[in-house]
Amino acid sequence: MGKRTGPKHGSRSYWHRKRAAKLVPRMRSWSQKGKGLTGFLGYKAGMGQVLMTEDRNSPQKNQEITRPVTFIETPPIFIYSAIGYVETLDGLKTKSEVAVSNPPKQLQRSMTVAKKPKQTPEDFEKHVADFQEVRVLACSQPWKAGLKQTPDVFELAVVGKDSKEQWDFAKTILGKEVPVSQVFADGEFVDVIAVTKGKGWQGVVKRFGVSLNIRKATKKRRHGGSLGPERQGKVMYTIPRAGQMGFHRRTERNKRILKIAQPAEAEKMTPKGGFTHYGTLANEFLVVDGSIPGPVKRAVRLRRALIEQHILKPDLKKFVV
């Protein structure tokens, strides 16, 4: 039998901060609240400010406050295929997949696209009762935002009490474009998964905030201090060391969507001439409270928050541009 691995437990402390495996992170957990798709993908455009009425339990409640916001452009995603999973000793494994015959021509830049699908929706439906779960494979369309020609391919879970209900929804969107307004709503909370800005190889002072040595130190001021006890025989992972800083996969939970806006509204919300190093917004976009990981133009994955929150539509006064 193959080696079985489980999730990591406990604090990893200073180790292991390596570069992310890929720019489009994989998701392992999904919310089963709501209906339809549980996530989306967009591209970070930049940040701004909004004047709004404070509706949280804070000393400024019911007063007008200014909040920093992040703009995420979300071109409609294309649903390429539906995938049926079965339960095995090693977890969920793909059992069957039904793809469409009309994918965007740019999709062949990211994956092998069959000229003729091997299965039809009718063939797939015969085995739906045997599946543990049905998910969909989607691709972004960044060319609609003027970014690039290569789409980002990612998997999305479908909310449903069983595989039959999941398939009934999946076949209604198979081969179609889905806008973000069909997945999320104003005031909803989402988890943001993205890869942070890469800063290369850095020393312990910048990487972990280690204090400088005294001015009259014999060697250098920016070295770390003790590397641990003499009889350890090795350097423990709890000791800060120089290494890769940034370009790590990170998840920020419970980011609030203040508004799902249309391209016609972008002019009064965004800087004149567009965002620095990005440009103007040509598709639906999200206005998210606070900051999110990564530089502009980077792919950002969004999913319905795993920790359920009370949804309240925000009262926005005006955007500070």
N, C-alpha and C positions, 0 to 999 in steps of 0.2 A: 504494500500500500504506500501511497505517496505521503510525504510529510504534511501534516496538518498544522496550520498556524491559526492563531486567534488574534483578537485585538490587543494592542499594547495597553498595559496597565501602569498607573502611577506616573509621577513626574519624570520627565526626561532631563530636567535641569539644563545644563549647558550643552547637552549632546542629544540628538544629532542634528545639527543645523546644516543640512546639505541643500543643494539646489533642487528646485522642484523638478519632477520627472517630465512634466509637460505644461504648456501654457493654459490648456483647458482642463481644469481639475476634474477628477472623477468624484461622483457623489455616492455615498454608501448608505445614507439614511434619507427617508422621505416622510413628509407629513401625510397623514391619512385624513386630514380635515378638509372640508370644502368639497369641490367636485372638479372633474376634468383633469387637466395637466397640473403637475405640482411644481413646475419650475420654468425658467426661461433663460435666455442668454442675451447679454447686451455688451456695449462697448463704452468704456468710461470716456466722457468728453471733457469734463472740467468741473470747477466748483464755483459757487456763488453764494448769495445771501438772500434770505426771504424774511419779510416782516409778517408775523402771524400772531394770532391770539394763543397764549399759553393755555393748553388744556390738560397738562399733566399736574400731578399733585406736587406742587412746588410753591415757594413763597411768592412767585410771580403769577400764580394762577389767575386766569381771566384778564391778564394785562397783555399789552402788545410787546413782543420781544423780537429780537433778530436772531435767526438761526443760520448756521452754515449748512449748505446743501450741496449735494453732488448730482450732476446731470449724467444720466446713462442713456445713450441712444439705443433703441431696441428695434431694429428692422424686423419685419415678420419672419418667423422661422418656417422652414418647410419640413413636413413630416414625411420621411422617406420610407420607413418600414415599421412593422409591428413584430415584436419578438416574444415568443412564448418560452417561459422558464419552467423547469421541473426541479423538484427538491432531490438532492443527492447527499451522500455522506460528507461531501466536501462543499456543501452549499448549493446555491442555485446554479444550474447549468442550462445553456441554450439548447432547446429542443427543436424549435421550428421558427422560421422567419418568413414573412411575406413582404416583399418590396413592391414599389410602384414602378411603372414603366415610363413615367414622365418626370424624372428628377431634373433639377437645373443642370445645365451643361458644365458648370463650374465644379460640380460635386466630384467629378472624376479626378480633380486635382488633389483631393483629400483621401479618396478610397477607391477601390475597384467597384465599378458599377456594372452589373450584369445587363447585357443588351436585352435579354428576355428573362423576366423573373421565373424562378424554378417552381414557385408555388402561386396559386391563386387564393384570393380571400376565402373562396369556398372550401379549398383544401385545408386551409389553416383552421377554419371554423369547426371542421369535423373533430379536431383534437383539442379544442379549447377546454373541455372538461378535464383533460389530463394535466393541464398546466397549473402550476402553483401561482404564477403571476404573469401578467402581460404588460410589457412596456413598449414604448415607441422610440425609434431612432430618428433624431431630427438633425437638421443642419441650419446654421445661420446663413444670412445673405448679406455679408458686409459690403458688397459692391453697391447695394442700394444706399449705403451711407457714404460712398466714395472712399472707402478705406483700402480694400484689397480684393483680389479675385478668388482667393482660396477660402472656402467656407470652413467653419469650425463644426465638427461632428460631435454630437453628445447624445446621451440617453436620458430619457425622462420617464418617471413613473406615472401611472394613471391611477386616480382614486377610484376605488370600487371594492365592494364587500367580497367579491370573488372574481375569478378570471373571466367568467362570462360577462359580468357587468363591465369589466375593464375593456374587453374586446368590443363590446357594443359601442363604447365611446370611441375607442381607437379607430374603428373602421369609418366613423363619420368624418374624421380629420385626415385620414390616410391620403397622401398625394395632394394635400391642400396647404395653403399658407395660414398660419395662426398668428394674429397680432397679440401684443402683450396685454391689451385691454380685455381680452377674453380669458386671461389667466389670473391677473391681479386686479385690485381695486384701490381707489384712493383710501388712505388711512391704514392699509393692510401692512403687517409686519413680515419681513423677509429675512432670510439668512443670506449673506453675501460671501461667496467663495471665490477667491482670486489669488493670483501670484503677485507678491509684493515687488517693489522696485529693487533691482539688483544693484549692489554697491561693491561687488567684487570681494577680494581678499582684504580683510582689515585686521588691525591689531586689537588687543584686549581692551584698550582704553575706549576706542570708538565702538567696538562690537558689544561690549558688556558694561561699559561705564566704570571700569576699574580705576581707582585713584592713582594719580601720578606719584612716583617716588619723590623723596625730598630732593631739593635742588642740588645738594652735595652728594648725591648717590654715587657710589663708586663706578657703576656701569651706566645704564641708561634709565631715563625717567619713565619711559612708556612701557617698560617690561612689567609682566605680572609679578606678584610676590612669590610666596611659597608654592611649590608644586605638590605639597602634601607630605605625609610622614615618610621617614627614611626607609622603614621596613615594609612599605606597601608593595614594593616590587614592580609597581606600575603607576602611571598617572591616572587618577580616578576621573570619571566623566564629569564629576561635580566641580572640577577645576576649570576656570575660564581660560581658553586658549585662543590664539589667533586662527582665523579661518574665514570661510565664506559668510558674507553678510548680505542679507536681502535675497531676492528671488526665491522666497519660500512660499509654499502654499499656506494660506491663512483663511480662517472662517470668522466672520464677524456676525454675531447673532442679533436678531431683533432690530434691524434697521427699518425705519418707518417710511413708507412711500407717501410723501406729502401730496403728490399729484402725478397723474398720467396725462401728459399733454400731447397735443397734436402739433405737426410742423408749423401750422399757421400761428401758433401761440409763441413760437420760439423767439421771435423778434423782441417781444416785450419782457422776456425772461433772461435772455443771454446777452453777453457783451456785443457791442456793435462791431460787426466784421467777423464775429465768431470767436471761438475759444482758441487760446494760444496752442499751437502745434496740433490743432484738431480741425477747426473750421466751423461751419454752420451745421445745424441739425436739420436733416431732410426727412426724418421718419418720426414715428411716435417715440417719445422719450419719457423717462422716469425722473422725477425730482425726489431724491432720497435724503432724509435728514442725516446730517453728519458727513463724515468722510468714509471712504472705502479703500481697500488696498490697491496698489498698482499704479502705474503711470497712465497717461492718457492713451487712448487707442487700444488698450489691453482688453481682452475678452474677460467678462465678469459673469459668473454664474449666479443665478438667483433661484431660491427655492422658498416655498411657503414655510414660515417659521415653525421649527419643531416644538418650541415652547409656545403654547397658545396664548394669545394676547387679546385684550378687549379692543375691537376695531372702532375707532371714532374718526369721522371725516374731519380733517383739519380745516381751520378757518384762516385762509391765507389772505393777507391784505395786499401786499405788492412785493415784487422782486427788486432787489437792489442791484442794479447793473451799472 
